[in-house]
Amino acid sequence: MSIRGKLSLAAALVAVASTAHAADPRCERPPYGGSPDRYRAVLEAYGQDLGKVTKTLEEICRMKFDGADRAPLYKLQYKDEDINRMDTEALALDMLKRKDLRPN
């Protein structure tokens, strides 16, 4: 491949990577990239801590879809494959469980 071709390929990869980290509209409001039914179930289970739950769901969404720092999930022994495969609610519930929040 010529130098010009390699530069074009590199520019295309940078453009794609930049697009992947643009603000994802799924993370701006409920259900934060997850299913509406699972979102409601999480709210019902953790209603007393609604502020923490919605903040956690939004953070998880941003880690999954928005390019936010995944260090909190890495600390819980998640790998990128796990984060990409699991839905926001499953990840959030595990984080909440590990932070000792208990459902109603």
C-alpha positions in Angstrom: 0.0 0.0 0.0 1.3 3.4 -0.9 2.0 6.1 1.7 -1.0 8.1 0.4 -3.2 5.0 0.9 -1.8 4.4 4.4 -2.5 8.0 5.3 -6.0 7.8 3.9 -6.7 4.6 5.9 -5.3 6.2 9.1 -7.5 9.3 8.6 -10.5 7.1 8.1 -9.8 5.1 11.3 -9.4 8.4 13.3 -12.7 9.6 11.9 -14.5 6.4 12.9 -12.9 6.4 16.3 -13.9 10.0 16.9 -17.5 9.3 15.8 -17.7 6.4 18.2 -16.9 8.8 21.1 -19.4 11.4 20.2 -22.2 12.1 22.7 -24.6 9.2 22.4 -28.3 10.3 22.7 -29.2 7.0 24.4 -27.3 8.2 27.5 -29.1 11.5 27.8 -32.4 10.1 29.3 -34.0 6.9 30.6 -33.7 4.0 29.9 -30.0 4.9 29.4 -29.3 2.5 26.6 -31.2 -0.4 28.1 -34.6 -1.8 27.8 -37.6 0.1 29.2 -38.9 -3.0 31.1 -35.6 -3.7 32.8 -35.1 0.0 33.6 -38.5 0.0 35.4 -37.6 -3.2 37.3 -34.4 -1.6 38.5 -36.2 1.5 39.6 -38.8 -0.6 41.5 -36.1 -2.6 43.2 -33.9 0.3 44.2 -36.6 3.0 44.5 -35.2 4.3 47.9 -31.9 5.2 46.1 -33.4 6.5 42.9 -30.8 9.3 42.5 -27.9 6.9 42.8 -29.5 4.3 40.5 -30.2 6.8 37.7 -26.7 8.3 38.0 -25.2 4.8 37.9 -27.3 3.8 34.8 -26.2 7.0 33.0 -22.6 6.4 33.9 -22.7 2.8 32.7 -24.4 4.0 29.4 -21.6 6.5 28.9 -19.0 3.8 29.5 -20.7 1.4 27.1 -21.6 3.8 24.3 -20.0 7.2 24.8 -16.4 6.4 25.3 -16.3 7.4 29.0 -13.5 6.0 31.2 -14.2 2.3 31.9 -11.9 2.2 34.9 -14.7 1.7 37.5 -15.8 -1.4 35.6 -12.3 -2.7 35.1 -11.9 -2.5 38.9 -14.8 -4.9 39.2 -12.9 -7.3 36.9 -15.0 -6.6 33.8 -13.3 -6.9 30.4 -14.3 -4.9 27.3 -16.0 -8.0 25.9 -18.2 -8.2 29.1 -19.1 -4.5 29.0 -20.0 -4.6 25.3 -22.1 -7.8 25.8 -24.0 -7.0 28.9 -26.8 -4.5 29.1 -26.7 -1.3 31.1 -29.0 -2.6 33.8 -27.0 -5.8 34.4 -23.8 -3.8 34.8 -25.5 -1.2 37.0 -27.1 -3.9 39.2 -23.7 -5.5 39.7 -22.1 -2.2 40.6 -24.9 -1.3 43.0 -24.7 -4.8 44.6 -21.0 -4.4 45.1 -21.5 -1.0 46.6 -23.8 -2.6 49.2 -27.1 -1.1 48.1 -29.9 -3.4 48.8 -33.2 -3.7 46.9 -36.6 -3.1 48.6 
